[in-house]
């Protein structure tokens, strides 16, 4: 059996968003989301780490060409989200609250079809230095 290995690519993007639930009144939104419910939005300098896991290609010695992975992230994530208002500019969040959790899942869904099926992919998204999410979650 071939050894499993993981490689990581780190990128970043800046984006604004507002956490808000239209089904709730303003008082409830303020109570649940606090400053993140600012009607004029607020921004983050997101750090994005994509983890790819699988077996090394015997021909190249790579798990995945990291330049190719960088290009895939640039085209499918950064061009969509960088310097955008996620609520207003991005169709992915038209009906989805752009929490860090939801952003990570959307990024995964954008990247998964672009990465070879025999490679696992995981998204780690830092909203701040201390707050981050991972998707999907490994239960091992």
Residue, then its C-alpha position, 0 to 999 in steps of 0.5 A: x500500500x502506498x503512503x498517504x501524504x498531505x500538502x497545503x496551500x495557503x491563500x488569503x482574501x478580503x471580504x465584507x459581510x453581514x450576518x443577518x436572518x431576514x426571518x427575525x426582527x432587528x432585536x433578535x438579529x442584534x442579540x444573536x449576531x451583535x456587531x456582525x449584524x451591522x447594516x453597513x457590513x463589516x470586513x475580514x482578512x480571511x486566511x484560507x488553507x486548502x489541504x489535499x491528501x492522497x498518494x504521490x503520483x509515481x510519474x511526477x513525485x507530486x501529490x498535486x502540482x501546487x502551482x496548479x492548485x494555486x491557480x484553481x483556488x485563484x480562479x474559483x475562490x479568490x476571483x469570486x470573493x476577494x474585495x467583495x461584499x459576500x451578501x451583495x456581490x456573490x450569488x452563493x450567499x444570496x440565500x445563505x448567511x455568510x458565516x465562516x462555516x457557510x463560507x468554508x462549505x461553499x469554498x469546498x463545493x467550488x473546489x471539489x469538482x476541480x480536484x482529482x476524485x482520488x484526492x481528499x480535500x479539506x478547507x480551513x478558513x480563518x476569519x480572525x487569528x483566533x476563529x477558524x473553521x474546517x470542512x469537511x470534518x475528519x472523525x478519525 
